[in-house]
Amino acid sequence: MNSQQLYLLGADLLLGLHLAFVLFVVGGLLLIFIGKWRGWDWVRNRRFRFAHLLAIGFVVVQAWLGRICPLTQWEMMLREQAGQVTYSGAFIAHWMSEFLYYQAPAWVFVLIYSLFGLLVLLSWYLVRPKKP
């Protein structure tokens, strides 16, 4: 495996990690509300809920500060090192990228992330985590 292939592999792995992070944040909130309705006890786990709150909190703070996600920066740096300008590689990598990187004005993302963060905070009231 040459260095270009290693850079591309690293970029694809970071893209997969980024997608997993997004799924944790979005899917986690959905599972919290579904879990309340279905009576799933695990959705009240304090560690899970705290990790979920920290994840969206990190996203909201970055948006307010006008910062780009470090996972995005690292992935793009690796793609540059590999000489790749656009996604022309694997099908899965292309569609994961299309899902994660869409175009809109910055204020739209700040608003969406902030509202989503408020929903996560609201979930702490509506679906209370277990007390230690």
C-alpha positions in Angstrom: 0.0 0.0 0.0 1.5 3.3 -1.0 1.3 6.6 0.9 -1.6 7.9 -1.2 -3.7 4.9 -0.5 -2.9 5.2 3.2 -4.0 8.8 3.2 -7.2 7.8 1.4 -7.8 5.0 3.9 -7.3 7.4 6.8 -9.7 9.9 5.2 -12.4 7.2 4.7 -12.0 6.0 8.2 -12.4 9.5 9.6 -15.5 9.9 7.4 -16.9 6.8 8.9 -16.1 8.0 12.4 -17.8 11.3 11.6 -20.9 9.5 10.3 -21.0 7.4 13.5 -20.8 10.6 15.6 -23.7 12.1 13.7 -25.7 8.9 14.1 -25.0 8.8 17.8 -26.2 12.4 18.3 -29.3 12.2 16.1 -30.1 8.5 16.7 -29.4 8.9 20.4 -32.1 11.5 20.8 -34.6 9.4 18.8 -33.8 6.4 20.9 -34.3 8.3 24.1 -37.8 9.3 23.2 -38.7 5.9 21.7 -37.2 4.3 24.8 -39.4 6.3 27.1 -42.4 5.3 25.1 -41.3 1.6 24.9 -40.2 1.5 28.5 -36.5 0.8 27.8 -34.5 1.3 31.0 -31.1 1.8 29.3 -32.1 5.2 27.8 -32.0 6.6 31.3 -28.4 5.5 31.8 -26.5 8.6 33.1 -23.3 7.8 31.2 -25.0 7.4 27.9 -27.1 10.6 28.5 -24.0 12.6 29.6 -22.0 11.4 26.6 -24.9 12.4 24.3 -25.2 15.8 25.9 -21.5 16.4 25.6 -21.5 15.4 22.0 -24.3 17.8 20.9 -22.8 20.5 23.2 -19.5 20.2 21.4 -21.3 20.7 18.1 -23.3 23.7 19.3 -20.3 25.5 20.7 -18.3 24.9 17.5 -21.2 26.3 15.5 -21.5 29.4 17.8 -17.8 30.0 17.4 -17.9 29.6 13.6 -15.5 26.7 13.8 -15.3 23.7 11.4 -15.5 20.2 12.9 -12.0 18.8 13.6 -13.0 15.5 12.0 -13.9 17.4 8.8 -10.6 19.3 8.9 -8.5 16.1 9.4 -10.4 14.2 6.7 -9.9 17.0 4.1 -6.2 17.3 5.1 -5.7 13.6 4.4 -7.6 13.8 1.1 -5.3 16.7 0.1 -2.3 14.7 1.1 -3.6 11.9 -1.2 -4.0 14.4 -4.0 -7.8 14.0 -4.0 -9.8 17.1 -4.7 -13.3 15.7 -4.9 -15.0 12.4 -4.0 -14.5 10.0 -6.8 -13.7 6.9 -4.8 -15.8 4.3 -3.2 -19.6 4.3 -3.4 -20.1 4.2 0.4 -17.5 7.0 1.0 -19.2 9.1 -1.7 -22.7 8.8 -0.2 -21.5 9.2 3.4 -19.9 12.4 2.3 -23.0 13.6 0.5 -25.0 12.9 3.7 -22.7 14.8 5.9 -21.5 17.7 3.8 -24.4 19.7 2.4 -24.4 23.4 1.5 -26.3 26.0 3.4 -25.5 29.4 5.0 -23.7 29.2 8.3 -26.6 30.6 10.3 -28.8 27.7 9.2 -26.4 25.3 10.8 -26.1 27.4 14.0 -29.9 27.5 14.3 -30.3 23.7 13.6 -27.6 22.7 16.0 -28.8 25.1 18.7 -32.4 23.8 18.4 -31.3 20.2 18.4 -29.2 21.0 21.5 -32.3 22.4 23.2 -34.2 19.2 22.3 -31.4 17.2 24.0 -31.6 19.4 27.1 -35.4 19.0 27.1 -35.0 15.2 26.9 -33.2 15.5 30.3 -36.5 16.8 31.7 -38.9 14.6 29.8 -36.9 11.4 30.1 -35.0 11.8 33.3 -31.7 9.9 33.6 -31.5 7.6 36.6 -30.0 9.1 39.8 -26.6 7.7 40.8 
